Amino acid sequence: MKNHEGSIVKCNSVLYRYGQSYISKRLEFLNIGSGQYVFLMTLFRTGGISQEELSKYLRIDKGTTAKAIKKLEEAGYVIREIDLRDKRAYKVYLTPKAVEVISTIQAAAKEWENIITSGLSEEEKQWVEKILLKMSENGYNFKFEDEEINE
């Protein structure tokens, strides 16, 4: 970064944008966007869950989740089935096509992590992860006086 002055927010924003760009380029041939791979990885870890549960788990608004799931469904990576316990809801599942590309997605994410932690010791990496987790918790737990931004 040319300008070494900056806040935590600015640095976080830069890392996020570069990371999204990197992941997009790496997964472009699979027709998976940077905003979609997190849904695939979450479904891989959790199995079939509802779109609402996905939104809560990822702390992403329902509209964004719906758009991402629709694109992934059109690309053949997920299927939606009516939840037998709640006929108004759908459970989302990975297709075999999605399962086949999980290792590629994991590799791209790991490559990005290796790029941004290049030159850091293992101790520094653990320290950064611990701090970022705490900052994420702080952001998640923050509430405006009149509303929650997390729901």
N, C-alpha and C positions, 0 to 999 in steps of 0.2 A: 504494500500500500504506500503510495507516494507521500501522503500526509500522515505522519505518525501520530499527530495529535488526534484525539477523539475520545468519545465516551464509550462506555460499555455498550450502550444502545447502538451506537454507530458501528462498532466492531461486530456486534451480533448481527446487525442488518447486512453488513457486507458479507460475512460468512454465510448467512442464509441465502443471499442472492447468488453468490458464487457456487454454493452447494447445489442449489436448485438447477442452475445452469449445467453444472457438471453431470448431475444425475440425468437430466433431460437428454444431454448428448449421448451418454453411455447407454441409455435405454431406448433411444429413438428408434432403433431397428426393430424393437419389440412392440412399438406403438403404445408405449407406456410413458406418461408424462411424469414430471417431478412431483406433481400434486396427487398422483395416483398410487405411486409405489408404496406409500405408507399404509394405504388401505389393504393392499395385497399382503404386506408383511404382517399386519395386525391380524388379518384373517388366517394367515398361515399359523400364527401363534395361538389364536383363540378358537379356531374352528368356526362353525356357523353361528353368527350372532346377528341381531337385528341392526338395521341402519341407525336406529336411535342409540343402541348400545355402542356401535362404532363411533358415533359422534361424541358420546360421553367419554369413551375410553381415550379417544384421540384429542378431546377437547376442541373439536371443530364443529362449527354450526351445521345444523341439519341440512340446509340448502346446499352447502359445499359438498357434504357427504353424498347427497342425492345425485348431484351432477357427476361426481367422480365415479360412483357406482354405476350410473347409467353408461358412462363412457367405457368402463371396464366390462360391463355386460355386453355392449355392442362389439367390443373387441374379442369377446369370447373368453375372458379371464374369470368372470364370476357369473353365478346364477343366483336368482332370487326365488325363494319358495315361500309360500304362505306359512306363517307360524301356526302350528296346530293348536297352540294354547291361546293365541290372540289372532283371530282371523283378519284383523285390520293391519297387522304388521307382517313384514317379510323378514325371513332369515336370509343372510347372504353367505354363500359358500364359494370357495375356489373351485375352478374347473381343473381337470387334468392338465390343460394347457398352461394354467397359471402355476401349478405345482412344478411343472418342468422348468419354469424360468426363475423360480425363487432363488436358486443358487447364483444366477447371474445378477439379480437384484442385490443380494447380500454382498457379492463381490464388489459391485459398483459402490455400495455404501462404505464398505471397508476400505476400498481404494481412496475414497474421499477423506475418510478419517485419517488414513496414513499420510495423505498429502498435507492436511492441516495440522497434524501433530508432528510433522517432520522436524527433527532436531530437538524434540523434547525427550527427556528421560522418562522411564516408566513411572517414577515417582511424580514427576510433573504432570504426566497424563492423568494419573489417578487424582491428583489434586485438582486439576481443571475439571474433571468429570464431577467430582464431589461438589465443587463450587457451582457449576452449571446446574446440577440437580437441585441444590438449595435455592438458587435464583429462580428456577422453574417453579418450585413449590411456592416461593414467595409470590410470584406472579399469579399462580393459580388461586392462592388463598386470598388475594387482595379483593376487596369488595368496595364498590362505590357506596355512598350513603344510601342511595335510593334504588340500587339495582345490582344484580350480580352479572358480571360480564362472562361468566363461565358457562352459563346455561343456554 
